[in-house]
């Protein structure tokens, strides 16, 4: 759960996709009581408007591409994003 919470904290694009209430539900979730937070996040992801999702993923891609370095996560995201855009 801590890893998911870390992603939510670090990725404003994910926060936009999840919405305020689902983001807060994930961040408030405890290690031994996280079902409601994950359910809220999953529901938000599934119901997210495709156009919103596309815009936020483009923002994330641009932000990642603008960073220095050539690490594995950057390469993986770039590859997956290109494959999904094709």
Buried (B, 14 or more C-beta within 10 A) or exposed (E): BEEBBEEBEEBBBBBBBBBEEBBBBBBEBEEEEBEEBBEBBEBBEEEBEEEEBEBBBEBBBEEBEEEEEEEEEBEEBEEEBEEEEE
